[in-house]
Every structure is written in C-alpha cells, then in structure tokens.
Amino acid sequence: MKEIILSRKNNGMAVLLLNLLVLAVAIAGVVLGAIELENGDAALLFVVSLAVLCLGWIPLIGLRVLKPQEALVLTLFGKYIGTLKGDGFYWVNPFCTSVNPAAKTRLNQSGDVSSNGSHLMQVSVNGENVELVNNKISLKIMTLSNNRQKINDCLGNPVEIGIAVTWRIVDTAKAVFNVDNYKEFLSLQCDSALRNIVRLYPYDVSPNVDTTGDGIADEGSLRGSSEVVAARIRDEIQQRVDEAGIEIVEARITYLAYATEIAAVMLQRQQASAIIDARKMIVDGAVGMVEMALDRLSQNGVVELDEERKAAMVSNLLVVLCGNRDAQPVVNSGSLY
C-alpha cells in the first residue's frame, strides 16, 4: 500500500463561504417564489431553490479541520483515495469516510493513559451517552510503556524487565491498511522483541557467555550493557514494524530486577561475591605492606630477623591488617625461645 498525500484540498474556507452564499440565494429564491407562486417561472424558481436548500448541507459534510501533526486517511466507497496531512481547513468529497482502526484502542502510552482521551467524544442522545470516535491519526512522537515481563536470561534465571519505546507513524496508509490495529501490533512486537533479546544476555557478567553471536565470550550483561541491549531491542522492533509504517525512535530499559522467587537468593550471592572481592583486596594489600615492611627493615639494618622471627612478624602483621576488628596490642617482655 502506497501513501497518497492530498495536497490540493486546503480550500475549506472558500467552499464554506461559497456554500453559505448558495444557501442564502436559495433562501431568497424560496421567498420570492412563494410570493409569486402563481407565475410559472416563479414556481420553477421556488422548486429549484427549495431543492438547493434541502440538499445544500451535503457539501458541508466534506469539511475537515486538522491541527499540526495530525493526519486523516480517507476512503471512498471502500477505496483508498489519499491522506490529509498538516494543519489546515480542508474540503473533500462529502461521501469520503475517515479510517483509523486503532482509534478506540487504549494502551499504557502517551495519549491513551485516560479513558477520556482525545479520540473519544461523548454526546447525549435521548438521555443516553453516545461515544463518537475521532479517526484522526496522530503523527507526534508517542511513548509506549509496556507492562513488565518475566523472562529467563541466558543462564535460566528469571528476571523482570520493562521498556519504554518512543515511536511515530511515518506512513499512514501502511499503518491503517497493512495491519489490523497498529497500536496492538506495536505492543505485541515490543513484547516479542524484548523476549528475544533478553534471553541472549545474563543478568550479570558471567564467564563463557557469548552475547554477540561471534563465538567469542564477552562481558555483556543486562545490568552492565543496558545501552547496547536497548539498541538491539530497538533494531529488533524496527524490523518487525516496518510493514506497519511505524518508526521506532528510541527504546529504553525502565525496570530491571531478578524475579521475586529468586531475588533473595541472588542478593545473598551478590553479597557473598562482594565480601570475597573485598577480602581479596584486603589480603593483597596486606601482603604488599608486609613485604614492604620486611624489605625496609632489612635495607636499613634496623634489626636482624631469622626465619622464625620473620614468620612470627608476618603472622602478627597479617592478623592486624586483615582483621575486621581493632587490634589489641600485647607487650612481650620475654623471648620467643
């Protein structure tokens, strides 16, 4: 389906003024014909003026008003004839109908967050509220925030993740006619693309995991490579929604956490890893300080230590430096032997 832009229909004001003028002349003809109804010419004038007055409202149906960043897809007896784009006062064939299959669809996105959105108008008919659908299509950048999903990462750990996708319609004909409902189609493709990409990454950096598909292990992860993951999600969604005339501007991860059933265990694992890493750093630093102390004592000749005294000194220094409590000094007044 190829989009057709109706660029020469921005003449609504001229048609409105001309139609009002014709109606005014028709009213005058009805009055004059009624006054001289016995005259044959006056009777013809009365009949013609009355017919024009009864049917003169039909051209007014073809008047359309569009605001900036709005579009209207028009069909004539089921055939697509074109799209009105841009702000202005338009006139089209009165028998044209506007089409927007997603006008009533409500998603968790900008423009749809309220049940009293701009696409629905309520009027009272015989004491009952009737909803009138506004079939105008917004060309603005919209933000879709899908519900959080529970997905297993590449290691099988369930994680909860949510994304926000900014998008806009670039081809109204494809959006209306190539898919049944472009909003629902976009939401479904976002969920599918998110699931396909997340299952390629671990939550945290893990050894021997290839996230790029080149056969080489890397350090990609959902938590540490969020920008890369978001870019891949965007590209994946874009490939899926090209046929719907939708452009994906950006995709961002808005929520990321382990699922509730394993969150406590994974927290303990992270805490244990952090403690081990901290202890390794403390031990490395303590060993370096002990080596430096022994070297300085030997170089300056402060004291001569045999192997047993060095071992005792190393033991004492490591206890002081690696302990998680303040050291309690002990004064040794005797000998080690």
ZADO-1210 file (C-alpha; in nm, 4 decimals, padded with zeros to 6 digits):
<atoms>
<atom x="00.0000" y="00.0000" z="00.0000" code="MET" pos="1"/>
<atom x="00.1494" y="00.3346" z="-00.1083" code="LYS" pos="2"/>
<atom x="00.0621" y="00.6535" z="00.0747" code="GLU" pos="3"/>
<atom x="-00.1052" y="00.9267" z="-00.1327" code="ILE" pos="4"/>
<atom x="-00.0871" y="01.2817" z="00.0048" code="ILE" pos="5"/>
<atom x="-00.3832" y="01.5042" z="-00.0858" code="LEU" pos="6"/>
<atom x="-00.2009" y="01.8366" z="-00.1075" code="SER" pos="7"/>
<atom x="-00.4596" y="02.0370" z="-00.3068" code="ARG" pos="8"/>
<atom x="-00.7542" y="02.0057" z="-00.0707" code="LYS" pos="9"/>
<atom x="-00.6707" y="02.3008" z="00.1534" code="ASN" pos="10"/>
<atom x="-00.9676" y="02.5050" z="00.0307" code="ASN" pos="11"/>
<atom x="-01.2211" y="02.4517" z="00.3044" code="GLY" pos="12"/>
<atom x="-01.2812" y="02.8205" z="00.3750" code="MET" pos="13"/>
<atom x="-01.3578" y="02.9002" z="00.0108" code="ALA" pos="14"/>
<atom x="-01.6012" y="02.6089" z="-00.0134" code="VAL" pos="15"/>
<atom x="-01.7682" y="02.7107" z="00.3130" code="LEU" pos="16"/>
<atom x="-01.8208" y="03.0708" z="00.2001" code="LEU" pos="17"/>
<atom x="-01.9441" y="02.9606" z="-00.1421" code="LEU" pos="18"/>
<atom x="-02.1855" y="02.7132" z="00.0132" code="ASN" pos="19"/>
<atom x="-02.3218" y="02.9751" z="00.2529" code="LEU" pos="20"/>
<atom x="-02.3685" y="03.2123" z="-00.0393" code="LEU" pos="21"/>
<atom x="-02.5583" y="02.9487" z="-00.2385" code="VAL" pos="22"/>
<atom x="-02.7808" y="02.8765" z="00.0628" code="LEU" pos="23"/>
<atom x="-02.8530" y="03.2467" z="00.1049" code="ALA" pos="24"/>
<atom x="-02.9501" y="03.2733" z="-00.2621" code="VAL" pos="25"/>
<atom x="-03.1668" y="02.9617" z="-00.2267" code="ALA" pos="26"/>
<atom x="-03.3480" y="03.1123" z="00.0716" code="ILE" pos="27"/>
<atom x="-03.4111" y="03.4292" z="-00.1271" code="ALA" pos="28"/>
<atom x="-03.5389" y="03.2210" z="-00.4206" code="GLY" pos="29"/>
<atom x="-03.7780" y="03.0309" z="-00.1936" code="VAL" pos="30"/>
<atom x="-03.9166" y="03.3579" z="-00.0542" code="VAL" pos="31"/>
<atom x="-03.9588" y="03.5212" z="-00.3968" code="LEU" pos="32"/>
<atom x="-04.1088" y="03.2067" z="-00.5459" code="GLY" pos="33"/>
<atom x="-04.3582" y="03.1759" z="-00.2623" code="ALA" pos="34"/>
<atom x="-04.4688" y="03.5379" z="-00.3100" code="ILE" pos="35"/>
<atom x="-04.5395" y="03.4926" z="-00.6834" code="GLU" pos="36"/>
<atom x="-04.6271" y="03.1231" z="-00.6768" code="LEU" pos="37"/>
<atom x="-04.9000" y="03.1661" z="-00.9442" code="GLU" pos="38"/>
<atom x="-04.6380" y="03.2669" z="-01.2017" code="ASN" pos="39"/>
<atom x="-04.4901" y="02.9656" z="-01.3857" code="GLY" pos="40"/>
<atom x="-04.1315" y="03.0959" z="-01.3697" code="ASP" pos="41"/>
<atom x="-04.1721" y="03.1783" z="-01.0032" code="ALA" pos="42"/>
<atom x="-04.2981" y="02.8258" z="-00.9312" code="ALA" pos="43"/>
<atom x="-03.9906" y="02.6794" z="-01.1038" code="LEU" pos="44"/>
<atom x="-03.7672" y="02.9141" z="-00.9023" code="LEU" pos="45"/>
<atom x="-03.9409" y="02.8057" z="-00.5839" code="PHE" pos="46"/>
<atom x="-03.8949" y="02.4344" z="-00.6562" code="VAL" pos="47"/>
<atom x="-03.5280" y="02.4699" z="-00.7570" code="VAL" pos="48"/>
<atom x="-03.4469" y="02.6946" z="-00.4602" code="SER" pos="49"/>
<atom x="-03.6210" y="02.4579" z="-00.2208" code="LEU" pos="50"/>
<atom x="-03.4271" y="02.1602" z="-00.3608" code="ALA" pos="51"/>
<atom x="-03.0978" y="02.3502" z="-00.3236" code="VAL" pos="52"/>
<atom x="-03.1939" y="02.4490" z="00.0297" code="LEU" pos="53"/>
<atom x="-03.2742" y="02.0883" z="00.1238" code="CYS" pos="54"/>
<atom x="-02.9550" y="01.9455" z="-00.0244" code="LEU" pos="55"/>
<atom x="-02.7207" y="02.2360" z="00.0436" code="GLY" pos="56"/>
<atom x="-02.5956" y="02.0852" z="00.3690" code="TRP" pos="57"/>
<atom x="-02.4346" y="01.7888" z="00.1900" code="ILE" pos="58"/>
<atom x="-02.1159" y="01.9745" z="00.0792" code="PRO" pos="59"/>
<atom x="-02.0632" y="02.0847" z="00.4389" code="LEU" pos="60"/>
<atom x="-02.0003" y="01.7213" z="00.5350" code="ILE" pos="61"/>
<atom x="-01.6788" y="01.7311" z="00.3333" code="GLY" pos="62"/>
<atom x="-01.5192" y="01.9991" z="00.5501" code="LEU" pos="63"/>
<atom x="-01.2254" y="01.8768" z="00.7600" code="ARG" pos="64"/>
<atom x="-01.0111" y="02.0627" z="01.0149" code="VAL" pos="65"/>
<atom x="-00.6658" y="01.9293" z="01.1080" code="LEU" pos="66"/>
<atom x="-00.4266" y="02.0520" z="01.3749" code="LYS" pos="67"/>
<atom x="-00.0463" y="02.0296" z="01.3477" code="PRO" pos="68"/>
<atom x="00.0922" y="01.6747" z="01.3415" code="GLN" pos="69"/>
<atom x="-00.2442" y="01.5187" z="01.2550" code="GLU" pos="70"/>
<atom x="-00.3499" y="01.3118" z="00.9544" code="ALA" pos="71"/>
<atom x="-00.6727" y="01.1749" z="00.8134" code="LEU" pos="72"/>
<atom x="-00.6875" y="00.8620" z="00.5970" code="VAL" pos="73"/>
<atom x="-00.9821" y="00.8796" z="00.3540" code="LEU" pos="74"/>
<atom x="-01.1650" y="00.6119" z="00.1599" code="THR" pos="75"/>
<atom x="-01.4416" y="00.6499" z="-00.0994" code="LEU" pos="76"/>
<atom x="-01.6800" y="00.3549" z="-00.1178" code="PHE" pos="77"/>
<atom x="-01.4106" y="00.1276" z="00.0240" code="GLY" pos="78"/>
<atom x="-01.1265" y="00.2520" z="-00.1983" code="LYS" pos="79"/>
<atom x="-00.8301" y="00.4386" z="-00.0527" code="TYR" pos="80"/>
<atom x="-00.8075" y="00.7815" z="-00.2170" code="ILE" pos="81"/>
<atom x="-00.5436" y="00.9592" z="-00.0073" code="GLY" pos="82"/>
<atom x="-00.4312" y="01.1117" z="00.3207" code="THR" pos="83"/>
<atom x="-00.4687" y="01.4653" z="00.4507" code="LEU" pos="84"/>
<atom x="-00.1591" y="01.5801" z="00.6391" code="LYS" pos="85"/>
<atom x="-00.0712" y="01.9035" z="00.8134" code="GLY" pos="86"/>
<atom x="-00.2771" y="02.1731" z="00.9798" code="ASP" pos="87"/>
<atom x="-00.5446" y="02.3451" z="00.7748" code="GLY" pos="88"/>
<atom x="-00.9088" y="02.3691" z="00.6720" code="PHE" pos="89"/>
<atom x="-00.9816" y="02.1088" z="00.4035" code="TYR" pos="90"/>
<atom x="-01.2709" y="02.0124" z="00.1794" code="TRP" pos="91"/>
<atom x="-01.3025" y="01.6642" z="00.0318" code="VAL" pos="92"/>
<atom x="-01.5734" y="01.4590" z="-00.1315" code="ASN" pos="93"/>
<atom x="-01.8645" y="01.4542" z="00.1175" code="PRO" pos="94"/>
<atom x="-01.9039" y="01.0798" z="00.0681" code="PHE" pos="95"/>
<atom x="-01.5466" y="01.0111" z="00.1839" code="CYS" pos="96"/>
<atom x="-01.5053" y="00.8368" z="00.5173" code="THR" pos="97"/>
<atom x="-01.2068" y="00.8516" z="00.7503" code="SER" pos="98"/>
<atom x="-01.0440" y="00.5289" z="00.8700" code="VAL" pos="99"/>
<atom x="-00.8498" y="00.4640" z="01.1912" code="ASN" pos="100"/>
<atom x="-00.8854" y="00.1079" z="01.3268" code="PRO" pos="101"/>
<atom x="-00.6875" y="00.1968" z="01.6408" code="ALA" pos="102"/>
<atom x="-00.8993" y="00.4954" z="01.7406" code="ALA" pos="103"/>
<atom x="-01.0614" y="00.3136" z="02.0355" code="LYS" pos="104"/>
<atom x="-00.7539" y="00.1179" z="02.1414" code="THR" pos="105"/>
<atom x="-00.6207" y="00.2081" z="02.4844" code="ARG" pos="106"/>
<atom x="-00.2597" y="00.1248" z="02.5715" code="LEU" pos="107"/>
<atom x="-00.0274" y="00.2329" z="02.8502" code="ASN" pos="108"/>
<atom x="00.1173" y="00.5132" z="02.6400" code="GLN" pos="109"/>
<atom x="00.1036" y="00.8870" z="02.5947" code="SER" pos="110"/>
<atom x="-00.2346" y="00.9895" z="02.4572" code="GLY" pos="111"/>
<atom x="-00.4039" y="00.6725" z="02.5809" code="ASP" pos="112"/>
<atom x="-00.3499" y="00.6883" z="02.9572" code="VAL" pos="113"/>
<atom x="-00.7014" y="00.8185" z="03.0241" code="SER" pos="114"/>
<atom x="-01.0343" y="00.6699" z="02.9306" code="SER" pos="115"/>
<atom x="-01.1481" y="01.0218" z="02.8435" code="ASN" pos="116"/>
<atom x="-00.8787" y="01.0623" z="02.5794" code="GLY" pos="117"/>
<atom x="-00.8885" y="01.2958" z="02.2836" code="SER" pos="118"/>
<atom x="-01.0007" y="01.0197" z="02.0452" code="HIS" pos="119"/>
<atom x="-01.3448" y="00.9829" z="02.2046" code="LEU" pos="120"/>
<atom x="-01.6193" y="01.2408" z="02.2399" code="MET" pos="121"/>
<atom x="-01.9392" y="01.1842" z="02.4340" code="GLN" pos="122"/>
<atom x="-02.2715" y="01.3328" z="02.3281" code="VAL" pos="123"/>
<atom x="-02.6149" y="01.2874" z="02.4786" code="SER" pos="124"/>
<atom x="-02.8856" y="01.1390" z="02.2538" code="VAL" pos="125"/>
<atom x="-03.2297" y="01.0860" z="02.4093" code="ASN" pos="126"/>
<atom x="-03.0751" y="01.0946" z="02.7545" code="GLY" pos="127"/>
<atom x="-02.8083" y="00.8332" z="02.6690" code="GLU" pos="128"/>
<atom x="-02.4365" y="00.8989" z="02.6286" code="ASN" pos="129"/>
<atom x="-02.3061" y="00.8006" z="02.2870" code="VAL" pos="130"/>
<atom x="-01.9352" y="00.7894" z="02.2076" code="GLU" pos="131"/>
<atom x="-01.8229" y="00.9483" z="01.8822" code="LEU" pos="132"/>
<atom x="-01.4879" y="00.8253" z="01.7514" code="VAL" pos="133"/>
<atom x="-01.2315" y="01.0749" z="01.6249" code="ASN" pos="134"/>
<atom x="-01.0498" y="00.8982" z="01.3413" code="ASN" pos="135"/>
<atom x="-00.7643" y="01.1443" z="01.3163" code="LYS" pos="136"/>
<atom x="-00.4196" y="00.9835" z="01.3316" code="ILE" pos="137"/>
<atom x="-00.1537" y="01.1498" z="01.5443" code="SER" pos="138"/>
<atom x="00.1856" y="01.1938" z="01.3775" code="LEU" pos="139"/>
<atom x="00.3508" y="01.3043" z="01.7017" code="LYS" pos="140"/>
<atom x="00.6181" y="01.1029" z="01.8784" code="ILE" pos="141"/>
<atom x="00.4389" y="00.8695" z="02.1194" code="MET" pos="142"/>
<atom x="00.5760" y="00.6806" z="02.4189" code="THR" pos="143"/>
<atom x="00.4693" y="00.3227" z="02.4803" code="LEU" pos="144"/>
<atom x="00.5415" y="00.1756" z="02.8242" code="SER" pos="145"/>
<atom x="00.4528" y="-00.1931" z="02.8117" code="ASN" pos="146"/>
<atom x="00.3894" y="-00.3987" z="03.1219" code="ASN" pos="147"/>
<atom x="00.6854" y="-00.5624" z="03.2924" code="ARG" pos="148"/>
<atom x="00.7670" y="-00.9092" z="03.1677" code="GLN" pos="149"/>
<atom x="00.9209" y="-01.2073" z="03.3438" code="LYS" pos="150"/>
<atom x="01.1849" y="-01.3541" z="03.1121" code="ILE" pos="151"/>
<atom x="01.4603" y="-01.6103" z="03.1647" code="ASN" pos="152"/>
<atom x="01.8073" y="-01.4799" z="03.0836" code="ASP" pos="153"/>
<atom x="02.0684" y="-01.6887" z="02.9015" code="CYS" pos="154"/>
<atom x="02.1540" y="-01.8685" z="03.2282" code="LEU" pos="155"/>
<atom x="01.7940" y="-01.9573" z="03.3018" code="GLY" pos="156"/>
<atom x="01.7483" y="-01.7034" z="03.5827" code="ASN" pos="157"/>
<atom x="01.4051" y="-01.5351" z="03.5737" code="PRO" pos="158"/>
<atom x="01.4280" y="-01.1560" z="03.5557" code="VAL" pos="159"/>
<atom x="01.1611" y="-00.8885" z="03.5408" code="GLU" pos="160"/>
<atom x="01.2197" y="-00.6200" z="03.2805" code="ILE" pos="161"/>
<atom x="01.0230" y="-00.3278" z="03.1412" code="GLY" pos="162"/>
<atom x="01.0919" y="-00.0984" z="02.8464" code="ILE" pos="163"/>
<atom x="00.9683" y="00.2359" z="02.7165" code="ALA" pos="164"/>
<atom x="00.9509" y="00.2734" z="02.3382" code="VAL" pos="165"/>
<atom x="00.9131" y="00.6083" z="02.1622" code="THR" pos="166"/>
<atom x="00.7592" y="00.5793" z="01.8156" code="TRP" pos="167"/>
<atom x="00.5682" y="00.7651" z="01.5484" code="ARG" pos="168"/>
<atom x="00.3767" y="00.6928" z="01.2299" code="ILE" pos="169"/>
<atom x="00.5603" y="00.7776" z="00.9080" code="VAL" pos="170"/>
<atom x="00.3294" y="00.6058" z="00.6567" code="ASP" pos="171"/>
<atom x="-00.0404" y="00.6348" z="00.7352" code="THR" pos="172"/>
<atom x="-00.1528" y="00.4018" z="00.4547" code="ALA" pos="173"/>
<atom x="00.0628" y="00.1147" z="00.5832" code="LYS" pos="174"/>
<atom x="-00.0440" y="00.1790" z="00.9427" code="ALA" pos="175"/>
<atom x="-00.4143" y="00.1653" z="00.8571" code="VAL" pos="176"/>
<atom x="-00.4330" y="-00.0975" z="00.5837" code="PHE" pos="177"/>
<atom x="-00.1322" y="-00.3312" z="00.6286" code="ASN" pos="178"/>
<atom x="-00.2179" y="-00.4345" z="00.9860" code="VAL" pos="179"/>
<atom x="-00.5457" y="-00.4783" z="01.1666" code="ASP" pos="180"/>
<atom x="-00.4628" y="-00.2465" z="01.4581" code="ASN" pos="181"/>
<atom x="-00.1249" y="-00.0727" z="01.4545" code="TYR" pos="182"/>
<atom x="-00.1232" y="00.0018" z="01.8288" code="LYS" pos="183"/>
<atom x="-00.1868" y="-00.3572" z="01.9322" code="GLU" pos="184"/>
<atom x="00.0559" y="-00.4744" z="01.6633" code="PHE" pos="185"/>
<atom x="00.3293" y="-00.2481" z="01.8007" code="LEU" pos="186"/>
<atom x="00.2681" y="-00.3593" z="02.1596" code="SER" pos="187"/>
<atom x="00.2857" y="-00.7268" z="02.0633" code="LEU" pos="188"/>
<atom x="00.6058" y="-00.6798" z="01.8620" code="GLN" pos="189"/>
<atom x="00.7672" y="-00.4917" z="02.1515" code="CYS" pos="190"/>
<atom x="00.6970" y="-00.7840" z="02.3847" code="ASP" pos="191"/>
<atom x="00.8281" y="-01.0381" z="02.1328" code="SER" pos="192"/>
<atom x="01.1462" y="-00.8421" z="02.0528" code="ALA" pos="193"/>
<atom x="01.2156" y="-00.7845" z="02.4221" code="LEU" pos="194"/>
<atom x="01.1894" y="-01.1564" z="02.4939" code="ARG" pos="195"/>
<atom x="01.4184" y="-01.2487" z="02.2024" code="ASN" pos="196"/>
<atom x="01.6940" y="-01.0064" z="02.3049" code="ILE" pos="197"/>
<atom x="01.6854" y="-01.0550" z="02.6831" code="VAL" pos="198"/>
<atom x="01.7322" y="-01.4310" z="02.6569" code="ARG" pos="199"/>
<atom x="02.0706" y="-01.3695" z="02.4884" code="LEU" pos="200"/>
<atom x="02.2192" y="-01.1890" z="02.7922" code="TYR" pos="201"/>
<atom x="02.2892" y="-01.2837" z="03.1539" code="PRO" pos="202"/>
<atom x="02.1748" y="-01.0530" z="03.4289" code="TYR" pos="203"/>
<atom x="02.5336" y="-01.0006" z="03.5499" code="ASP" pos="204"/>
<atom x="02.8637" y="-01.0610" z="03.3756" code="VAL" pos="205"/>
<atom x="02.9253" y="-01.4358" z="03.3536" code="SER" pos="206"/>
<atom x="03.2198" y="-01.6338" z="03.2144" code="PRO" pos="207"/>
<atom x="03.1991" y="-01.8229" z="02.8853" code="ASN" pos="208"/>
<atom x="02.8897" y="-01.6381" z="02.7628" code="VAL" pos="209"/>
<atom x="02.8689" y="-01.5115" z="02.4042" code="ASP" pos="210"/>
<atom x="02.6098" y="-01.2347" z="02.3711" code="THR" pos="211"/>
<atom x="02.7066" y="-01.1082" z="02.0247" code="THR" pos="212"/>
<atom x="02.6943" y="-01.4358" z="01.8350" code="GLY" pos="213"/>
<atom x="03.0538" y="-01.4191" z="01.7096" code="ASP" pos="214"/>
<atom x="03.1626" y="-01.7293" z="01.9014" code="GLY" pos="215"/>
<atom x="03.3837" y="-01.5341" z="02.1439" code="ILE" pos="216"/>
<atom x="03.2954" y="-01.4959" z="02.5105" code="ALA" pos="217"/>
<atom x="03.2403" y="-01.1349" z="02.6171" code="ASP" pos="218"/>
<atom x="03.1345" y="-00.9332" z="02.9197" code="GLU" pos="219"/>
<atom x="02.7901" y="-00.8326" z="02.8004" code="GLY" pos="220"/>
<atom x="02.5084" y="-00.8311" z="03.0558" code="SER" pos="221"/>
<atom x="02.1657" y="-00.6799" z="03.1079" code="LEU" pos="222"/>
<atom x="02.2828" y="-00.4699" z="03.4002" code="ARG" pos="223"/>
<atom x="02.6186" y="-00.3576" z="03.2632" code="GLY" pos="224"/>
<atom x="02.5345" y="-00.3213" z="02.8922" code="SER" pos="225"/>
<atom x="02.1945" y="-00.1545" z="02.9101" code="SER" pos="226"/>
<atom x="02.2707" y="00.0861" z="02.6239" code="GLU" pos="227"/>
<atom x="02.3741" y="-00.1973" z="02.3918" code="VAL" pos="228"/>
<atom x="02.0749" y="-00.4085" z="02.4920" code="VAL" pos="229"/>
<atom x="01.8361" y="-00.1165" z="02.4359" code="ALA" pos="230"/>
<atom x="01.9847" y="-00.0501" z="02.0906" code="ALA" pos="231"/>
<atom x="01.9411" y="-00.4150" z="01.9923" code="ARG" pos="232"/>
<atom x="01.5824" y="-00.4122" z="02.1184" code="ILE" pos="233"/>
<atom x="01.5108" y="-00.1001" z="01.9121" code="ARG" pos="234"/>
<atom x="01.6571" y="-00.2533" z="01.5954" code="ASP" pos="235"/>
<atom x="01.4626" y="-00.5740" z="01.6527" code="GLU" pos="236"/>
<atom x="01.1334" y="-00.3864" z="01.6941" code="ILE" pos="237"/>
<atom x="01.2027" y="-00.1678" z="01.3899" code="GLN" pos="238"/>
<atom x="01.2482" y="-00.4711" z="01.1665" code="GLN" pos="239"/>
<atom x="00.9145" y="-00.6073" z="01.2817" code="ARG" pos="240"/>
<atom x="00.7073" y="-00.2878" z="01.2393" code="VAL" pos="241"/>
<atom x="00.8402" y="-00.1607" z="00.9055" code="ASP" pos="242"/>
<atom x="00.5368" y="-00.3057" z="00.7280" code="GLU" pos="243"/>
<atom x="00.3100" y="-00.1067" z="00.9598" code="ALA" pos="244"/>
<atom x="00.4616" y="00.2288" z="00.8614" code="GLY" pos="245"/>
<atom x="00.5980" y="00.2896" z="01.2127" code="ILE" pos="246"/>
<atom x="00.9376" y="00.4367" z="01.3010" code="GLU" pos="247"/>
<atom x="01.0935" y="00.3415" z="01.6337" code="ILE" pos="248"/>
<atom x="01.2759" y="00.6490" z="01.7629" code="VAL" pos="249"/>
<atom x="01.4225" y="00.5010" z="02.0794" code="GLU" pos="250"/>
<atom x="01.3897" y="00.2112" z="02.3229" code="ALA" pos="251"/>
<atom x="01.4988" y="00.2310" z="02.6882" code="ARG" pos="252"/>
<atom x="01.5030" y="-00.0150" z="02.9758" code="ILE" pos="253"/>
<atom x="01.2929" y="00.1327" z="03.2557" code="THR" pos="254"/>
<atom x="01.2972" y="-00.1554" z="03.5063" code="TYR" pos="255"/>
<atom x="01.5337" y="-00.4470" z="03.5638" code="LEU" pos="256"/>
<atom x="01.5444" y="-00.6855" z="03.8605" code="ALA" pos="257"/>
<atom x="01.5528" y="-01.0512" z="03.9467" code="TYR" pos="258"/>
<atom x="01.2140" y="-01.2153" z="03.9804" code="ALA" pos="259"/>
<atom x="01.0760" y="-01.2234" z="04.3335" code="THR" pos="260"/>
<atom x="01.1182" y="-01.6011" z="04.3743" code="GLU" pos="261"/>
<atom x="01.4982" y="-01.5816" z="04.3381" code="ILE" pos="262"/>
<atom x="01.5645" y="-01.2214" z="04.4385" code="ALA" pos="263"/>
<atom x="01.6637" y="-01.3084" z="04.7995" code="ALA" pos="264"/>
<atom x="01.8986" y="-01.5872" z="04.6898" code="VAL" pos="265"/>
<atom x="02.0623" y="-01.3713" z="04.4253" code="MET" pos="266"/>
<atom x="02.1044" y="-01.0922" z="04.6799" code="LEU" pos="267"/>
<atom x="02.2910" y="-01.3285" z="04.9115" code="GLN" pos="268"/>
<atom x="02.5029" y="-01.4389" z="04.6167" code="ARG" pos="269"/>
<atom x="02.5887" y="-01.0793" z="04.5312" code="GLN" pos="270"/>
<atom x="02.6708" y="-01.0056" z="04.8937" code="GLN" pos="271"/>
<atom x="02.8978" y="-01.3121" z="04.9125" code="ALA" pos="272"/>
<atom x="03.0739" y="-01.2107" z="04.5918" code="SER" pos="273"/>
<atom x="03.1230" y="-00.8598" z="04.7242" code="ALA" pos="274"/>
<atom x="03.2666" y="-00.9916" z="05.0526" code="ILE" pos="275"/>
<atom x="03.5046" y="-01.2241" z="04.8678" code="ILE" pos="276"/>
<atom x="03.6220" y="-00.9448" z="04.6390" code="ASP" pos="277"/>
<atom x="03.6751" y="-00.7148" z="04.9363" code="ALA" pos="278"/>
<atom x="03.8717" y="-00.9819" z="05.1246" code="ARG" pos="279"/>
<atom x="04.0896" y="-01.0443" z="04.8211" code="LYS" pos="280"/>
<atom x="04.1708" y="-00.6770" z="04.8009" code="MET" pos="281"/>
<atom x="04.2480" y="-00.6587" z="05.1729" code="ILE" pos="282"/>
<atom x="04.4754" y="-00.9635" z="05.1583" code="VAL" pos="283"/>
<atom x="04.6596" y="-00.8333" z="04.8516" code="ASP" pos="284"/>
<atom x="04.7161" y="-00.5020" z="05.0222" code="GLY" pos="285"/>
<atom x="04.8253" y="-00.6645" z="05.3499" code="ALA" pos="286"/>
<atom x="05.0771" y="-00.8919" z="05.1763" code="VAL" pos="287"/>
<atom x="05.2215" y="-00.5937" z="04.9946" code="GLY" pos="288"/>
<atom x="05.2545" y="-00.3985" z="05.3178" code="MET" pos="289"/>
<atom x="05.4247" y="-00.6934" z="05.4938" code="VAL" pos="290"/>
<atom x="05.6723" y="-00.7326" z="05.2079" code="GLU" pos="291"/>
<atom x="05.7469" y="-00.3617" z="05.2158" code="MET" pos="292"/>
<atom x="05.7976" y="-00.3697" z="05.5940" code="ALA" pos="293"/>
<atom x="06.0435" y="-00.6636" z="05.5787" code="LEU" pos="294"/>
<atom x="06.2346" y="-00.5069" z="05.2903" code="ASP" pos="295"/>
<atom x="06.2666" y="-00.1746" z="05.4721" code="ARG" pos="296"/>
<atom x="06.3843" y="-00.3420" z="05.7921" code="LEU" pos="297"/>
<atom x="06.6464" y="-00.5406" z="05.6014" code="SER" pos="298"/>
<atom x="06.7695" y="-00.2445" z="05.3965" code="GLN" pos="299"/>
<atom x="06.8046" y="-00.0102" z="05.6940" code="ASN" pos="300"/>
<atom x="06.9534" y="-00.2753" z="05.9193" code="GLY" pos="301"/>
<atom x="06.7167" y="-00.1926" z="06.1986" code="VAL" pos="302"/>
<atom x="06.7003" y="-00.5481" z="06.3255" code="VAL" pos="303"/>
<atom x="06.8262" y="-00.8864" z="06.2195" code="GLU" pos="304"/>
<atom x="06.5443" y="-01.1388" z="06.1977" code="LEU" pos="305"/>
<atom x="06.5827" y="-01.5096" z="06.1458" code="ASP" pos="306"/>
<atom x="06.3205" y="-01.7106" z="05.9580" code="GLU" pos="307"/>
<atom x="06.1208" y="-01.7942" z="06.2682" code="GLU" pos="308"/>
<atom x="06.1030" y="-01.4312" z="06.3817" code="ARG" pos="309"/>
<atom x="06.0088" y="-01.3242" z="06.0266" code="LYS" pos="310"/>
<atom x="05.7292" y="-01.5813" z="06.0268" code="ALA" pos="311"/>
<atom x="05.6004" y="-01.4517" z="06.3595" code="ALA" pos="312"/>
<atom x="05.6169" y="-01.0939" z="06.2408" code="MET" pos="313"/>
<atom x="05.4365" y="-01.1781" z="05.9188" code="VAL" pos="314"/>
<atom x="05.1669" y="-01.3595" z="06.1146" code="SER" pos="315"/>
<atom x="05.1171" y="-01.0662" z="06.3507" code="ASN" pos="316"/>
<atom x="05.1046" y="-00.8096" z="06.0706" code="LEU" pos="317"/>
<atom x="04.8553" y="-01.0121" z="05.8674" code="LEU" pos="318"/>
<atom x="04.6315" y="-01.0550" z="06.1712" code="VAL" pos="319"/>
<atom x="04.6374" y="-00.6809" z="06.2343" code="VAL" pos="320"/>
<atom x="04.5888" y="-00.5790" z="05.8709" code="LEU" pos="321"/>
<atom x="04.3314" y="-00.8401" z="05.7687" code="CYS" pos="322"/>
<atom x="04.1246" y="-00.8484" z="06.0852" code="GLY" pos="323"/>
<atom x="03.7785" y="-00.6949" z="06.0886" code="ASN" pos="324"/>
<atom x="03.8242" y="-00.5651" z="06.4437" code="ARG" pos="325"/>
<atom x="04.0691" y="-00.3277" z="06.6051" code="ASP" pos="326"/>
<atom x="04.3905" y="-00.5000" z="06.7174" code="ALA" pos="327"/>
<atom x="04.4594" y="-00.5391" z="07.0887" code="GLN" pos="328"/>
<atom x="04.8333" y="-00.4763" z="07.1474" code="PRO" pos="329"/>
<atom x="05.0265" y="-00.7300" z="07.3587" code="VAL" pos="330"/>
<atom x="05.3649" y="-00.6355" z="07.5036" code="VAL" pos="331"/>
<atom x="05.6080" y="-00.9269" z="07.5049" code="ASN" pos="332"/>
<atom x="05.8730" y="-00.8734" z="07.7706" code="SER" pos="333"/>
<atom x="06.0381" y="-01.2115" z="07.7265" code="GLY" pos="334"/>
<atom x="06.1891" y="-01.4040" z="07.4413" code="SER" pos="335"/>
<atom x="06.0373" y="-01.6113" z="07.1642" code="LEU" pos="336"/>
<atom x="06.2626" y="-01.9049" z="07.2667" code="TYR" pos="337"/>
</atoms>
